Amino acid sequence: DTAVSQTPKYLVTQMGNDKSIKCEQNLGHDTMYWYKQDSKKFLKIMFSYNNKELIINETVPNRFSPKSPDKAHLNLHINSLELGDSAVYFCASSQGRPVGRGLLLLKTEAFFGQGTRLTVV
Amino acid sequence: GESVGLHLPTLSVQEGDNSIINCAYSNSASDYFIWYKQESGKGPQFIIDIRSNMDKRQGQRVTVLLNKTVKHLSLQIAATQPGDSAVYFCAENLSSGGSYIPTFGRGTSLIVHP
């Protein structure tokens, strides 16, 4: 009955590798996000998709590429992993509607997955 | 007491006391605010929300106060319990013209001592 599920929960990998984190939501939401949480617990938005369309792409290295095959899934692929990529990555979803080009009115709170702790060694 | 600095702000209280967690937001056009609770090893969870046409909203043991004049939110937890120990975040949303994604504040670690 998990609303937002992401896998894996833990990921340990070497520098230079490529890895993916998967996320699925069964809430029927049309907006999904990826957040990065650093060691000081600061949560920073990375990407947002609405109905499979990229809405926001914050200043994130282009080694990070989100992919949304359908509105229930938003996967995160990371190329050439670096030590500084070590963090906890959270997927989230919410319900919203477009109010203008590239803009979105959020109608509900965001529901978060349990997080993926990525450790790059 | 509360400490603020480079580290995560921390609020330590005794079980049964009331807790007040404060948050300053950045954009005067924000019109929807949410408090989240993040327990260790878990993702943030919704606690309570408030829209900008209100200045107070109450839930079960929690109250959120919104002061738009000074762009300030607070979360009050009544009769704090050990299970309330967590990191608390406020998040703001805009309805137009800018960031419309839940944008999180710094977070405050609440420690409840039995």
Contacts between the chains, C-beta under 8 A, distances in Angstrom:
chain1	res1	chain2	res2	distance
A	4	B	43	7.6
A	33	B	101	6.7
A	33	B	102	7.7
A	35	B	104	7.9
A	40	B	7	7.0
A	40	B	8	5.8
A	41	B	8	5.3
A	41	B	38	7.6
A	41	B	87	5.4
A	41	B	107	4.7
A	41	B	109	7.7
A	42	B	104	7.6
A	42	B	106	6.6
A	42	B	107	7.0
A	43	B	44	7.2
A	43	B	89	6.6
A	43	B	104	4.2
A	43	B	107	7.4
A	44	B	104	7.8
A	45	B	101	5.1
A	45	B	102	7.6
A	45	B	103	6.8
A	48	B	101	5.3
A	55	B	101	7.8
A	56	B	101	5.6
A	90	B	43	5.3
A	90	B	44	7.5
A	92	B	43	7.4
A	92	B	102	7.7
A	94	B	102	7.4
A	96	B	100	7.7
A	99	B	95	6.9
A	99	B	96	5.9
A	99	B	100	7.9
A	100	B	96	6.8
A	103	B	96	6.2
A	103	B	97	7.6
A	103	B	100	5.7
A	104	B	100	4.8
A	104	B	101	7.8
A	105	B	95	5.3
A	105	B	96	7.6
A	105	B	100	6.7
A	106	B	32	6.6
A	106	B	93	5.0
A	106	B	100	6.3
A	106	B	101	7.8
A	106	B	102	7.2
A	109	B	34	5.0
A	109	B	36	7.9
A	109	B	46	4.3
A	109	B	49	5.9
A	109	B	102	7.6
A	110	B	34	7.8
A	110	B	44	7.9
A	110	B	46	7.8
A	110	B	91	7.8
A	110	B	102	5.0
A	111	B	46	7.4
A	112	B	36	8.0
A	112	B	43	3.2
A	112	B	44	5.0
A	112	B	45	7.1
A	113	B	43	5.4
A	114	B	41	7.7
A	114	B	42	5.9
A	114	B	43	5.4
A	115	B	41	7.7
A	115	B	42	7.2
A	115	B	43	5.3
